[in-house]
Amino acid sequence: MSAREEGKGSWIFGLIILVIGIIFIVENFTDLEIWGRVWNLWPLILVIWGIKEIWQNKSIFFGIILIAIGGIFLGKYFFDFVI
Protein backbone atom coordinates (compact mmCIF):
# COMPACT_ATOMS: atom_id res chain seq x y z
CA MET A 1 0.00 0.00 0.00
CA SER A 2 1.46 3.31 -1.03
CA ALA A 3 1.62 6.43 1.13
CA ARG A 4 -1.00 8.05 -1.09
CA GLU A 5 -3.51 5.26 -0.41
CA GLU A 6 -2.83 5.25 3.35
CA GLY A 7 -3.79 8.91 3.84
CA LYS A 8 -6.85 8.70 1.62
CA GLY A 9 -9.45 8.53 4.41
CA SER A 10 -7.83 10.98 6.80
CA TRP A 11 -9.21 14.07 5.04
CA ILE A 12 -12.75 12.69 5.36
CA PHE A 13 -12.35 12.36 9.12
CA GLY A 14 -10.98 15.90 9.29
CA LEU A 15 -13.89 17.22 7.24
CA ILE A 16 -16.40 15.51 9.55
CA ILE A 17 -14.75 17.03 12.63
CA LEU A 18 -14.75 20.45 10.93
CA VAL A 19 -18.47 20.26 10.11
CA ILE A 20 -19.35 19.18 13.65
CA GLY A 21 -17.30 22.08 15.03
CA ILE A 22 -19.05 24.56 12.74
CA ILE A 23 -22.44 23.24 13.88
CA PHE A 24 -21.50 23.70 17.54
CA ILE A 25 -20.18 27.23 16.92
CA VAL A 26 -23.34 28.26 15.06
CA GLU A 27 -25.52 26.84 17.83
CA ASN A 28 -23.54 28.64 20.54
CA PHE A 29 -23.63 32.05 18.88
CA THR A 30 -27.17 31.97 17.47
CA ASP A 31 -30.59 30.73 18.49
CA LEU A 32 -30.62 28.11 15.73
CA GLU A 33 -31.16 24.48 16.70
CA ILE A 34 -29.12 22.66 14.06
CA TRP A 35 -27.79 19.62 15.90
CA GLY A 36 -31.25 18.19 16.62
CA ARG A 37 -32.13 18.27 12.93
CA VAL A 38 -28.77 16.94 11.77
CA TRP A 39 -28.81 14.13 14.34
CA ASN A 40 -32.10 12.80 12.93
CA LEU A 41 -30.30 12.13 9.64
CA TRP A 42 -27.68 9.77 11.10
CA PRO A 43 -28.95 6.81 8.98
CA LEU A 44 -27.48 8.57 5.93
CA ILE A 45 -24.11 7.40 7.24
CA LEU A 46 -25.26 3.79 6.77
CA VAL A 47 -26.61 4.50 3.28
CA ILE A 48 -23.40 6.25 2.18
CA TRP A 49 -21.29 3.46 3.67
CA GLY A 50 -23.37 0.87 1.77
CA ILE A 51 -22.99 2.77 -1.50
CA LYS A 52 -19.23 2.96 -0.90
CA GLU A 53 -19.05 -0.80 -0.28
CA ILE A 54 -20.91 -1.54 -3.51
CA TRP A 55 -19.01 1.08 -5.54
CA GLN A 56 -15.62 -0.31 -4.49
CA ASN A 57 -16.79 -3.90 -5.11
CA LYS A 58 -15.81 -4.91 -1.59
CA SER A 59 -19.04 -6.62 -0.57
CA ILE A 60 -22.25 -6.15 -2.51
CA PHE A 61 -24.31 -8.11 0.03
CA PHE A 62 -23.01 -6.07 2.97
CA GLY A 63 -23.60 -2.86 1.03
CA ILE A 64 -27.20 -3.77 0.30
CA ILE A 65 -27.78 -4.67 3.96
CA LEU A 66 -26.39 -1.29 5.07
CA ILE A 67 -28.54 0.59 2.57
CA ALA A 68 -31.64 -1.35 3.64
CA ILE A 69 -31.08 -0.68 7.36
CA GLY A 70 -30.36 2.99 6.71
CA GLY A 71 -33.45 3.22 4.50
CA ILE A 72 -35.63 1.70 7.21
CA PHE A 73 -34.42 4.20 9.80
CA LEU A 74 -34.78 7.10 7.38
CA GLY A 75 -38.28 5.93 6.49
CA LYS A 76 -39.12 5.81 10.18
CA TYR A 77 -38.01 9.42 10.55
CA PHE A 78 -39.59 10.83 7.38
CA PHE A 79 -42.75 8.72 7.09
CA ASP A 80 -43.40 7.77 10.73
CA PHE A 81 -43.00 4.02 10.23
CA VAL A 82 -43.42 1.96 13.36
CA ILE A 83 -40.84 -0.79 13.76
DOKEDO-857024 format. One record per residue: residue in three letters; y, z, x of N, C-alpha, C in turn. Coordinates in pm, 1 decimal, padded with zeros to 6 digits. Atoms other than C-alpha are relative to their C-alpha. Layout:
<rec><rest>ALA</rest><n_Y>Y</n_Y><n_Z>Z</n_Z><n_X>X</n_X><ca_Y>Y</ca_Y><ca_Z>Z</ca_Z><ca_X>X</ca_X><c_Y>Y</c_Y><c_Z>Z</c_Z><c_X>X</c_X></rec>
...
% end
This chain:
<rec><rest>MET</rest><n_Y>-00117.9</n_Y><n_Z>00000.0</n_Z><n_X>00085.0</n_X><ca_Y>00000.0</ca_Y><ca_Z>00000.0</ca_Z><ca_X>00000.0</ca_X><c_Y>00124.0</c_Y><c_Z>00000.0</c_Z><c_X>00089.4</c_X></rec>
<rec><rest>SER</rest><n_Y>-00119.5</n_Y><n_Z>00011.5</n_Z><n_X>-00082.3</n_X><ca_Y>00331.4</ca_Y><ca_Z>-00103.0</ca_Z><ca_X>00146.1</ca_X><c_Y>00104.7</c_Y><c_Z>00103.0</c_Z><c_X>-00041.0</c_X></rec>
<rec><rest>ALA</rest><n_Y>-00107.6</n_Y><n_Z>-00095.5</n_Z><n_X>00028.2</n_X><ca_Y>00642.6</ca_Y><ca_Z>00112.5</ca_Z><ca_X>00162.0</ca_X><c_Y>00079.4</c_Y><c_Z>-00042.2</c_Z><c_X>-00122.8</c_X></rec>
<rec><rest>ARG</rest><n_Y>-00073.8</n_Y><n_Z>00050.1</n_Z><n_X>00116.9</n_X><ca_Y>00805.3</ca_Y><ca_Z>-00108.9</ca_Z><ca_X>-00099.8</ca_X><c_Y>-00070.4</c_Y><c_Z>00038.7</c_Z><c_X>-00130.1</c_X></rec>
<rec><rest>GLU</rest><n_Y>00076.1</n_Y><n_Z>-00035.2</n_Z><n_X>00118.4</n_X><ca_Y>00526.4</ca_Y><ca_Z>-00040.6</ca_Z><ca_X>-00350.6</ca_X><c_Y>-00002.1</c_Y><c_Z>00150.5</c_Z><c_X>-00024.1</c_X></rec>
<rec><rest>GLU</rest><n_Y>00003.4</n_Y><n_Z>-00144.9</n_Z><n_X>00014.3</n_X><ca_Y>00524.6</ca_Y><ca_Z>00335.3</ca_Z><ca_X>-00282.8</ca_X><c_Y>00124.7</c_Y><c_Z>00053.5</c_Z><c_X>-00068.9</c_X></rec>
<rec><rest>GLY</rest><n_Y>-00124.8</n_Y><n_Z>-00048.8</n_Z><n_X>00056.1</n_X><ca_Y>00891.1</ca_Y><ca_Z>00384.4</ca_Z><ca_X>-00379.0</ca_X><c_Y>00038.8</c_Y><c_Z>-00066.1</c_Z><c_X>-00130.4</c_X></rec>
<rec><rest>LYS</rest><n_Y>-00030.7</n_Y><n_Z>00079.0</n_Z><n_X>00118.8</n_X><ca_Y>00869.9</ca_Y><ca_Z>00162.4</ca_Z><ca_X>-00684.6</ca_X><c_Y>00033.6</c_Y><c_Z>00087.2</c_Z><c_X>-00120.5</c_X></rec>
<rec><rest>GLY</rest><n_Y>-00021.5</n_Y><n_Z>-00082.9</n_Z><n_X>00117.4</n_X><ca_Y>00853.2</ca_Y><ca_Z>00440.6</ca_Z><ca_X>-00945.4</ca_X><c_Y>00103.9</c_Y><c_Z>00108.1</c_Z><c_X>00017.6</c_X></rec>
<rec><rest>SER</rest><n_Y>-00093.6</n_Y><n_Z>-00110.4</n_Z><n_X>-00023.7</n_X><ca_Y>01098.4</ca_Y><ca_Z>00680.4</ca_Z><ca_X>-00783.4</ca_X><c_Y>00136.4</c_Y><c_Z>-00025.7</c_Z><c_X>-00063.1</c_X></rec>
<rec><rest>TRP</rest><n_Y>-00130.2</n_Y><n_Z>00027.3</n_Z><n_X>00061.8</n_X><ca_Y>01407.0</ca_Y><ca_Z>00504.2</ca_Z><ca_X>-00921.0</ca_X><c_Y>-00006.3</c_Y><c_Z>00023.6</c_Z><c_X>-00150.5</c_X></rec>
<rec><rest>ILE</rest><n_Y>00014.2</n_Y><n_Z>-00026.3</n_Z><n_X>00143.7</n_X><ca_Y>01269.2</ca_Y><ca_Z>00536.0</ca_Z><ca_X>-01275.2</ca_X><c_Y>00015.5</c_Y><c_Z>00148.9</c_Z><c_X>-00026.8</c_X></rec>
<rec><rest>PHE</rest><n_Y>-00013.2</n_Y><n_Z>-00144.9</n_Z><n_X>00014.6</n_X><ca_Y>01235.7</ca_Y><ca_Z>00912.0</ca_Z><ca_X>-01235.1</ca_X><c_Y>00145.4</c_Y><c_Z>00042.5</c_Z><c_X>00017.6</c_X></rec>
<rec><rest>GLY</rest><n_Y>-00141.1</n_Y><n_Z>-00031.2</n_Z><n_X>-00021.5</n_X><ca_Y>01589.8</ca_Y><ca_Z>00929.3</ca_Z><ca_X>-01098.5</ca_X><c_Y>00087.2</c_Y><c_Z>-00042.3</c_Z><c_X>-00117.1</c_X></rec>
<rec><rest>LEU</rest><n_Y>-00074.4</n_Y><n_Z>00048.7</n_Z><n_X>00116.1</n_X><ca_Y>01721.8</ca_Y><ca_Z>00723.7</ca_Z><ca_X>-01389.3</ca_X><c_Y>-00020.7</c_Y><c_Z>00092.2</c_Z><c_X>-00120.6</c_X></rec>
<rec><rest>ILE</rest><n_Y>00027.9</n_Y><n_Z>-00092.4</n_Z><n_X>00110.1</n_X><ca_Y>01551.3</ca_Y><ca_Z>00955.2</ca_Z><ca_X>-01640.2</ca_X><c_Y>00077.6</c_Y><c_Z>00129.3</c_Z><c_X>00017.7</c_X></rec>
<rec><rest>ILE</rest><n_Y>-00074.7</n_Y><n_Z>-00123.5</n_Z><n_X>-00028.3</n_X><ca_Y>01703.1</ca_Y><ca_Z>01262.7</ca_Z><ca_X>-01475.0</ca_X><c_Y>00149.3</c_Y><c_Z>-00022.4</c_Z><c_X>-00021.9</c_X></rec>
<rec><rest>LEU</rest><n_Y>-00141.2</n_Y><n_Z>00032.4</n_Z><n_X>00018.5</n_X><ca_Y>02045.3</ca_Y><ca_Z>01093.5</ca_Z><ca_X>-01475.0</ca_X><c_Y>00036.5</c_Y><c_Z>-00005.9</c_Z><c_X>-00148.2</c_X></rec>
<rec><rest>VAL</rest><n_Y>-00027.4</n_Y><n_Z>00011.2</n_Z><n_X>00143.7</n_X><ca_Y>02026.5</ca_Y><ca_Z>01010.5</ca_Z><ca_X>-01847.5</ca_X><c_Y>-00004.2</c_Y><c_Z>00136.8</c_Z><c_X>-00066.9</c_X></rec>
<rec><rest>ILE</rest><n_Y>00007.0</n_Y><n_Z>-00135.5</n_Z><n_X>00056.5</n_X><ca_Y>01917.9</ca_Y><ca_Z>01365.5</ca_Z><ca_X>-01935.2</ca_X><c_Y>00123.6</c_Y><c_Z>00079.7</c_Z><c_X>00038.6</c_X></rec>
<rec><rest>GLY</rest><n_Y>-00121.7</n_Y><n_Z>-00069.2</n_Z><n_X>-00043.5</n_X><ca_Y>02207.6</ca_Y><ca_Z>01503.0</ca_Z><ca_X>-01730.4</ca_X><c_Y>00122.9</c_Y><c_Z>-00045.9</c_Z><c_X>-00075.9</c_X></rec>
<rec><rest>ILE</rest><n_Y>-00113.8</n_Y><n_Z>00053.1</n_Z><n_X>00076.2</n_X><ca_Y>02456.4</ca_Y><ca_Z>01274.1</ca_Z><ca_X>-01905.3</ca_X><c_Y>-00002.8</c_Y><c_Z>00052.3</c_Z><c_X>-00142.9</c_X></rec>
<rec><rest>ILE</rest><n_Y>00011.4</n_Y><n_Z>-00053.9</n_Z><n_X>00136.2</n_X><ca_Y>02323.8</ca_Y><ca_Z>01387.7</ca_Z><ca_X>-02244.2</ca_X><c_Y>00047.1</c_Y><c_Z>00145.0</c_Z><c_X>-00003.8</c_X></rec>
<rec><rest>PHE</rest><n_Y>-00042.1</n_Y><n_Z>-00140.4</n_Z><n_X>-00002.7</n_X><ca_Y>02370.3</ca_Y><ca_Z>01753.5</ca_Z><ca_X>-02149.7</ca_X><c_Y>00150.3</c_Y><c_Z>00013.8</c_Z><c_X>00021.5</c_X></rec>
<rec><rest>ILE</rest><n_Y>-00144.6</n_Y><n_Z>-00006.2</n_Z><n_X>-00023.9</n_X><ca_Y>02722.7</ca_Y><ca_Z>01692.0</ca_Z><ca_X>-02018.3</ca_X><c_Y>00077.0</c_Y><c_Z>-00037.7</c_Z><c_X>-00126.2</c_X></rec>
<rec><rest>VAL</rest><n_Y>-00068.1</n_Y><n_Z>00042.0</n_Z><n_X>00122.8</n_X><ca_Y>02825.9</ca_Y><ca_Z>01506.0</ca_Z><ca_X>-02333.8</ca_X><c_Y>-00010.2</c_Y><c_Z>00108.7</c_Z><c_X>-00106.5</c_X></rec>
<rec><rest>GLU</rest><n_Y>00015.3</n_Y><n_Z>-00106.0</n_Z><n_X>00098.9</n_X><ca_Y>02684.0</ca_Y><ca_Z>01783.3</ca_Z><ca_X>-02552.3</ca_X><c_Y>00085.3</c_Y><c_Z>00121.9</c_Z><c_X>00032.7</c_X></rec>
<rec><rest>ASN</rest><n_Y>-00079.1</n_Y><n_Z>-00117.8</n_Z><n_X>-00038.1</n_X><ca_Y>02863.7</ca_Y><ca_Z>02053.6</ca_Z><ca_X>-02354.4</ca_X><c_Y>00149.8</c_Y><c_Z>-00020.8</c_Z><c_X>-00019.1</c_X></rec>
<rec><rest>PHE</rest><n_Y>-00143.4</n_Y><n_Z>00024.0</n_Z><n_X>00007.1</n_X><ca_Y>03204.6</ca_Y><ca_Z>01887.5</ca_Z><ca_X>-02362.8</ca_X><c_Y>00047.1</c_Y><c_Z>-00057.2</c_Z><c_X>-00132.8</c_X></rec>
<rec><rest>THR</rest><n_Y>-00037.4</n_Y><n_Z>00051.8</n_Z><n_X>00131.4</n_X><ca_Y>03197.3</ca_Y><ca_Z>01747.1</ca_Z><ca_X>-02717.3</ca_X><c_Y>-00078.6</c_Y><c_Z>00075.5</c_Z><c_X>-00107.6</c_X></rec>
<rec><rest>ASP</rest><n_Y>00072.5</n_Y><n_Z>-00060.6</n_Z><n_X>00111.0</n_X><ca_Y>03072.9</ca_Y><ca_Z>01848.9</ca_Z><ca_X>-03058.8</ca_X><c_Y>-00117.7</c_Y><c_Z>-00086.7</c_Z><c_X>-00045.3</c_X></rec>
<rec><rest>LEU</rest><n_Y>00110.2</n_Y><n_Z>00089.6</n_Z><n_X>00036.1</n_X><ca_Y>02811.0</ca_Y><ca_Z>01572.9</ca_Z><ca_X>-03062.3</ca_X><c_Y>-00134.6</c_Y><c_Z>00068.6</c_Z><c_X>00023.0</c_X></rec>
<rec><rest>GLU</rest><n_Y>00135.9</n_Y><n_Z>-00052.0</n_Z><n_X>-00012.8</n_X><ca_Y>02448.0</ca_Y><ca_Z>01670.2</ca_Z><ca_X>-03116.5</ca_X><c_Y>-00092.0</c_Y><c_Z>-00116.9</c_Z><c_X>00032.6</c_X></rec>
<rec><rest>ILE</rest><n_Y>00076.3</n_Y><n_Z>00116.6</n_Z><n_X>-00044.1</n_X><ca_Y>02265.9</ca_Y><ca_Z>01406.0</ca_Z><ca_X>-02912.3</ca_X><c_Y>-00145.9</c_Y><c_Z>00036.3</c_Z><c_X>00026.5</c_X></rec>
<rec><rest>TRP</rest><n_Y>00133.8</n_Y><n_Z>-00034.8</n_Z><n_X>-00045.1</n_X><ca_Y>01962.3</ca_Y><ca_Z>01590.1</ca_Z><ca_X>-02779.1</ca_X><c_Y>-00098.6</c_Y><c_Z>00009.1</c_Z><c_X>-00116.7</c_X></rec>
<rec><rest>GLY</rest><n_Y>00087.5</n_Y><n_Z>-00009.1</n_Z><n_X>00116.0</n_X><ca_Y>01819.5</ca_Y><ca_Z>01662.3</ca_Z><ca_X>-03124.8</ca_X><c_Y>-00045.3</c_Y><c_Z>-00135.9</c_Z><c_X>-00048.5</c_X></rec>
<rec><rest>ARG</rest><n_Y>00034.9</n_Y><n_Z>00136.3</n_Z><n_X>00042.7</n_X><ca_Y>01827.4</ca_Y><ca_Z>01293.3</ca_Z><ca_X>-03212.9</ca_X><c_Y>-00087.0</c_Y><c_Z>-00070.5</c_Z><c_X>00103.4</c_X></rec>
<rec><rest>VAL</rest><n_Y>00077.5</n_Y><n_Z>00064.5</n_Z><n_X>-00106.3</n_X><ca_Y>01693.8</ca_Y><ca_Z>01176.9</ca_Z><ca_X>-02876.6</ca_X><c_Y>-00140.3</c_Y><c_Z>00059.5</c_Z><c_X>00005.1</c_X></rec>
<rec><rest>TRP</rest><n_Y>00130.0</n_Y><n_Z>-00066.7</n_Z><n_X>-00009.1</n_X><ca_Y>01412.7</ca_Y><ca_Z>01434.0</ca_Z><ca_X>-02881.1</ca_X><c_Y>-00096.3</c_Y><c_Z>-00050.1</c_Z><c_X>-00107.4</c_X></rec>
<rec><rest>ASN</rest><n_Y>00086.4</n_Y><n_Z>00051.7</n_Z><n_X>00105.8</n_X><ca_Y>01280.2</ca_Y><ca_Z>01292.6</ca_Z><ca_X>-03209.6</ca_X><c_Y>-00063.7</c_Y><c_Z>-00133.8</c_Z><c_X>00036.2</c_X></rec>
<rec><rest>LEU</rest><n_Y>00053.8</n_Y><n_Z>00129.7</n_Z><n_X>-00041.5</n_X><ca_Y>01213.3</ca_Y><ca_Z>00963.9</ca_Z><ca_X>-03030.5</ca_X><c_Y>-00095.2</c_Y><c_Z>00009.4</c_Z><c_X>00119.6</c_X></rec>
<rec><rest>TRP</rest><n_Y>00089.6</n_Y><n_Z>-00015.5</n_Z><n_X>-00114.4</n_X><ca_Y>00976.8</ca_Y><ca_Z>01109.7</ca_Z><ca_X>-02767.9</ca_X><c_Y>-00124.5</c_Y><c_Z>-00088.4</c_Z><c_X>-00007.3</c_X></rec>
<rec><rest>PRO</rest><n_Y>00119.0</n_Y><n_Z>00086.3</n_Z><n_X>00000.7</n_X><ca_Y>00681.0</ca_Y><ca_Z>00898.3</ca_Z><ca_X>-02895.0</ca_X><c_Y>00023.4</c_Y><c_Z>-00138.2</c_Z><c_X>00062.6</c_X></rec>
<rec><rest>LEU</rest><n_Y>-00027.3</n_Y><n_Z>00126.8</n_Z><n_X>-00068.4</n_X><ca_Y>00857.1</ca_Y><ca_Z>00593.5</ca_Z><ca_X>-02748.3</ca_X><c_Y>-00053.0</c_Y><c_Z>00001.2</c_Z><c_X>00142.3</c_X></rec>
<rec><rest>ILE</rest><n_Y>00056.6</n_Y><n_Z>-00011.7</n_Z><n_X>-00134.5</n_X><ca_Y>00739.6</ca_Y><ca_Z>00724.4</ca_Z><ca_X>-02411.2</ca_X><c_Y>-00145.3</c_Y><c_Z>-00046.8</c_Z><c_X>-00001.7</c_X></rec>
<rec><rest>LEU</rest><n_Y>00139.5</n_Y><n_Z>00042.0</n_Z><n_X>00011.3</n_X><ca_Y>00379.3</ca_Y><ca_Z>00676.8</ca_Z><ca_X>-02526.0</ca_X><c_Y>-00011.2</c_Y><c_Z>-00150.8</c_Z><c_X>-00022.2</c_X></rec>
<rec><rest>VAL</rest><n_Y>00003.7</n_Y><n_Z>00143.2</n_Z><n_X>00028.2</n_X><ca_Y>00450.4</ca_Y><ca_Z>00328.4</ca_Z><ca_X>-02660.7</ca_X><c_Y>00033.2</c_Y><c_Z>-00079.8</c_Z><c_X>00125.7</c_X></rec>
<rec><rest>ILE</rest><n_Y>-00039.0</n_Y><n_Z>00069.8</n_Z><n_X>-00123.4</n_X><ca_Y>00625.2</ca_Y><ca_Z>00218.3</ca_Z><ca_X>-02339.9</ca_X><c_Y>-00109.3</c_Y><c_Z>00010.9</c_Z><c_X>00104.8</c_X></rec>
<rec><rest>TRP</rest><n_Y>00109.6</n_Y><n_Z>-00020.0</n_Z><n_X>-00094.8</n_X><ca_Y>00345.5</ca_Y><ca_Z>00366.8</ca_Z><ca_X>-02129.5</ca_X><c_Y>-00117.5</c_Y><c_Z>-00091.0</c_Z><c_X>-00035.2</c_X></rec>
<rec><rest>GLY</rest><n_Y>00108.8</n_Y><n_Z>00087.8</n_Z><n_X>00043.7</n_X><ca_Y>00087.2</ca_Y><ca_Z>00177.4</ca_Z><ca_X>-02337.4</ca_X><c_Y>00028.0</c_Y><c_Z>-00146.1</c_Z><c_X>00030.4</c_X></rec>
<rec><rest>ILE</rest><n_Y>-00037.8</n_Y><n_Z>00138.6</n_Z><n_X>-00032.1</n_X><ca_Y>00276.7</ca_Y><ca_Z>-00149.5</ca_Z><ca_X>-02299.4</ca_X><c_Y>-00011.8</c_Y><c_Z>-00024.2</c_Z><c_X>00149.9</c_X></rec>
<rec><rest>LYS</rest><n_Y>00009.0</n_Y><n_Z>00012.7</n_Z><n_X>-00146.2</n_X><ca_Y>00295.9</ca_Y><ca_Z>-00089.7</ca_Z><ca_X>-01923.4</ca_X><c_Y>-00145.2</c_Y><c_Z>-00011.4</c_Z><c_X>00044.7</c_X></rec>
<rec><rest>GLU</rest><n_Y>00142.4</n_Y><n_Z>00006.3</n_Z><n_X>-00035.0</n_X><ca_Y>-00079.9</ca_Y><ca_Z>-00028.5</ca_Z><ca_X>-01904.6</ca_X><c_Y>-00058.4</c_Y><c_Z>-00137.0</c_Z><c_X>-00031.9</c_X></rec>
<rec><rest>ILE</rest><n_Y>00050.7</n_Y><n_Z>00131.8</n_Z><n_X>00038.4</n_X><ca_Y>-00154.0</ca_Y><ca_Z>-00350.9</ca_Z><ca_X>-02090.7</ca_X><c_Y>00060.7</c_Y><c_Z>-00109.7</c_Z><c_X>00088.3</c_X></rec>
<rec><rest>TRP</rest><n_Y>-00070.4</n_Y><n_Z>00102.2</n_Z><n_X>-00077.7</n_X><ca_Y>00108.0</ca_Y><ca_Z>-00553.8</ca_Z><ca_X>-01900.7</ca_X><c_Y>-00055.4</c_Y><c_Z>-00010.3</c_Z><c_X>00142.4</c_X></rec>
<rec><rest>GLN</rest><n_Y>00050.6</n_Y><n_Z>00000.0</n_Z><n_X>-00136.7</n_X><ca_Y>-00030.8</ca_Y><ca_Z>-00449.0</ca_Z><ca_X>-01562.2</ca_X><c_Y>-00151.6</c_Y><c_Z>-00017.0</c_Z><c_X>00006.7</c_X></rec>
<rec><rest>ASN</rest><n_Y>00145.2</n_Y><n_Z>00020.1</n_Z><n_X>00009.0</n_X><ca_Y>-00390.1</ca_Y><ca_Z>-00510.8</ca_Z><ca_X>-01678.9</ca_X><c_Y>-00080.0</c_Y><c_Z>00115.0</c_Z><c_X>00059.2</c_X></rec>
<rec><rest>LYS</rest><n_Y>00073.6</n_Y><n_Z>-00115.7</n_Z><n_X>-00049.6</n_X><ca_Y>-00490.8</ca_Y><ca_Z>-00158.5</ca_Z><ca_X>-01581.0</ca_X><c_Y>-00111.0</c_Y><c_Z>00036.2</c_Z><c_X>-00098.6</c_X></rec>
<rec><rest>SER</rest><n_Y>00097.8</n_Y><n_Z>-00037.0</n_Z><n_X>00100.6</n_X><ca_Y>-00662.5</ca_Y><ca_Z>-00057.1</ca_Z><ca_X>-01904.5</ca_X><c_Y>00053.8</c_Y><c_Z>-00039.0</c_Z><c_X>-00136.4</c_X></rec>
<rec><rest>ILE</rest><n_Y>-00047.7</n_Y><n_Z>00048.4</n_Z><n_X>00129.8</n_X><ca_Y>-00614.6</ca_Y><ca_Z>-00250.9</ca_Z><ca_X>-02224.5</ca_X><c_Y>-00034.7</c_Y><c_Z>00100.3</c_Z><c_X>-00110.0</c_X></rec>
<rec><rest>PHE</rest><n_Y>00041.5</n_Y><n_Z>-00096.6</n_Z><n_X>00101.0</n_X><ca_Y>-00811.3</ca_Y><ca_Z>00002.8</ca_Z><ca_X>-02430.7</ca_X><c_Y>00091.0</c_Y><c_Z>00123.1</c_Z><c_X>00000.4</c_X></rec>
<rec><rest>PHE</rest><n_Y>-00087.0</n_Y><n_Z>-00116.9</n_Z><n_X>-00011.3</n_X><ca_Y>-00606.5</ca_Y><ca_Z>00297.4</ca_Z><ca_X>-02301.2</ca_X><c_Y>00141.4</c_Y><c_Z>-00033.5</c_Z><c_X>-00047.1</c_X></rec>
<rec><rest>GLY</rest><n_Y>-00132.2</n_Y><n_Z>00043.4</n_Z><n_X>00043.8</n_X><ca_Y>-00285.5</ca_Y><ca_Z>00103.0</ca_Z><ca_X>-02360.0</ca_X><c_Y>00010.3</c_Y><c_Z>-00009.0</c_Z><c_X>-00151.3</c_X></rec>
<rec><rest>ILE</rest><n_Y>-00000.8</n_Y><n_Z>00010.1</n_Z><n_X>00145.7</n_X><ca_Y>-00377.3</ca_Y><ca_Z>00029.8</ca_Z><ca_X>-02720.3</ca_X><c_Y>-00004.9</c_Y><c_Z>00138.4</c_Z><c_X>-00064.2</c_X></rec>
<rec><rest>ILE</rest><n_Y>00006.5</n_Y><n_Z>-00137.9</n_Z><n_X>00051.7</n_X><ca_Y>-00466.5</ca_Y><ca_Z>00396.1</ca_Z><ca_X>-02778.3</ca_X><c_Y>00136.9</c_Y><c_Z>00066.1</c_Z><c_X>00009.7</c_X></rec>
<rec><rest>LEU</rest><n_Y>-00133.1</n_Y><n_Z>-00059.9</n_Z><n_X>-00016.9</n_X><ca_Y>-00128.7</ca_Y><ca_Z>00507.3</ca_Z><ca_X>-02638.7</ca_X><c_Y>00099.5</c_Y><c_Z>-00056.9</c_Z><c_X>-00100.3</c_X></rec>
<rec><rest>ILE</rest><n_Y>-00090.9</n_Y><n_Z>00063.5</n_Z><n_X>00095.9</n_X><ca_Y>00059.2</ca_Y><ca_Z>00256.8</ca_Z><ca_X>-02853.7</ca_X><c_Y>-00029.6</c_Y><c_Z>00048.2</c_Z><c_X>-00141.4</c_X></rec>
<rec><rest>ALA</rest><n_Y>00036.8</n_Y><n_Z>-00045.8</n_Z><n_X>00134.4</n_X><ca_Y>-00134.6</ca_Y><ca_Z>00364.4</ca_Z><ca_X>-03163.9</ca_X><c_Y>00046.5</c_Y><c_Z>00143.9</c_Z><c_X>-00023.8</c_X></rec>
<rec><rest>ILE</rest><n_Y>-00042.8</n_Y><n_Z>-00139.7</n_Z><n_X>00016.0</n_X><ca_Y>-00068.1</ca_Y><ca_Z>00736.4</ca_Z><ca_X>-03107.7</ca_X><c_Y>00151.8</c_Y><c_Z>00008.0</c_Z><c_X>-00008.8</c_X></rec>
<rec><rest>GLY</rest><n_Y>-00146.2</n_Y><n_Z>00001.6</n_Z><n_X>00006.1</n_X><ca_Y>00299.4</ca_Y><ca_Z>00670.9</ca_Z><ca_X>-03035.9</ca_X><c_Y>00050.0</c_Y><c_Z>-00057.0</c_Z><c_X>-00131.5</c_X></rec>
<rec><rest>GLY</rest><n_Y>-00038.5</n_Y><n_Z>00060.0</n_Z><n_X>00128.2</n_X><ca_Y>00321.5</ca_Y><ca_Z>00449.6</ca_Z><ca_X>-03345.0</ca_X><c_Y>-00020.1</c_Y><c_Z>00095.4</c_Z><c_X>-00116.0</c_X></rec>
<rec><rest>ILE</rest><n_Y>00023.8</n_Y><n_Z>-00098.6</n_Z><n_X>00106.0</n_X><ca_Y>00170.2</ca_Y><ca_Z>00720.6</ca_Z><ca_X>-03562.8</ca_X><c_Y>00110.1</c_Y><c_Z>00105.1</c_Z><c_X>-00001.1</c_X></rec>
<rec><rest>PHE</rest><n_Y>-00105.0</n_Y><n_Z>-00102.1</n_Z><n_X>-00005.9</n_X><ca_Y>00420.1</ca_Y><ca_Z>00979.6</ca_Z><ca_X>-03441.7</ca_X><c_Y>00136.5</c_Y><c_Z>-00056.6</c_Z><c_X>-00037.1</c_X></rec>
<rec><rest>LEU</rest><n_Y>-00126.0</n_Y><n_Z>00062.4</n_Z><n_X>00040.1</n_X><ca_Y>00710.4</ca_Y><ca_Z>00737.8</ca_Z><ca_X>-03478.0</ca_X><c_Y>00003.1</c_Y><c_Z>-00025.9</c_Z><c_X>-00150.1</c_X></rec>
<rec><rest>GLY</rest><n_Y>00008.5</n_Y><n_Z>00020.0</n_Z><n_X>00144.3</n_X><ca_Y>00592.5</ca_Y><ca_Z>00649.1</ca_Z><ca_X>-03827.8</ca_X><c_Y>00020.2</c_Y><c_Z>00128.8</c_Z><c_X>-00076.3</c_X></rec>
<rec><rest>LYS</rest><n_Y>-00019.8</n_Y><n_Z>-00130.9</n_Z><n_X>00063.2</n_X><ca_Y>00581.4</ca_Y><ca_Z>01018.1</ca_Z><ca_X>-03912.4</ca_X><c_Y>00148.3</c_Y><c_Z>00036.3</c_Z><c_X>-00001.4</c_X></rec>
<rec><rest>TYR</rest><n_Y>-00142.8</n_Y><n_Z>-00032.2</n_Z><n_X>-00007.0</n_X><ca_Y>00942.1</ca_Y><ca_Z>01054.6</ca_Z><ca_X>-03801.1</ca_X><c_Y>00082.7</c_Y><c_Z>-00091.0</c_Z><c_X>-00090.5</c_X></rec>
<rec><rest>PHE</rest><n_Y>-00082.8</n_Y><n_Z>00095.1</n_Z><n_X>00072.8</n_X><ca_Y>01082.5</ca_Y><ca_Z>00738.0</ca_Z><ca_X>-03958.7</ca_X><c_Y>-00037.0</c_Y><c_Z>-00012.5</c_Z><c_X>-00148.0</c_X></rec>
<rec><rest>PHE</rest><n_Y>00044.0</n_Y><n_Z>00026.6</n_Z><n_X>00136.9</n_X><ca_Y>00871.7</ca_Y><ca_Z>00709.4</ca_Z><ca_X>-04274.5</ca_X><c_Y>-00057.5</c_Y><c_Z>00122.2</c_Z><c_X>-00070.6</c_X></rec>
<rec><rest>ASP</rest><n_Y>00045.8</n_Y><n_Z>-00126.2</n_Z><n_X>00058.0</n_X><ca_Y>00776.8</ca_Y><ca_Z>01073.3</ca_Z><ca_X>-04340.4</ca_X><c_Y>-00149.0</c_Y><c_Z>-00002.0</c_Z><c_X>-00032.2</c_X></rec>
<rec><rest>PHE</rest><n_Y>00144.1</n_Y><n_Z>-00005.9</n_Z><n_X>00017.7</n_X><ca_Y>00401.8</ca_Y><ca_Z>01023.1</ca_Z><ca_X>-04300.0</ca_X><c_Y>-00045.4</c_Y><c_Z>00144.3</c_Z><c_X>00014.1</c_X></rec>
<rec><rest>VAL</rest><n_Y>00058.1</n_Y><n_Z>-00133.2</n_Z><n_X>-00012.9</n_X><ca_Y>00195.5</ca_Y><ca_Z>01336.0</ca_Z><ca_X>-04342.2</ca_X><c_Y>-00134.8</c_Y><c_Z>-00014.9</c_Z><c_X>00068.1</c_X></rec>
<rec><rest>ILE</rest><n_Y>00125.2</n_Y><n_Z>00009.8</n_Z><n_X>-00074.8</n_X><ca_Y>-00078.7</ca_Y><ca_Z>01375.6</ca_Z><ca_X>-04084.0</ca_X><c_Y>-00085.2</c_Y><c_Z>00121.0</c_Z><c_X>-00031.7</c_X></rec>
% end
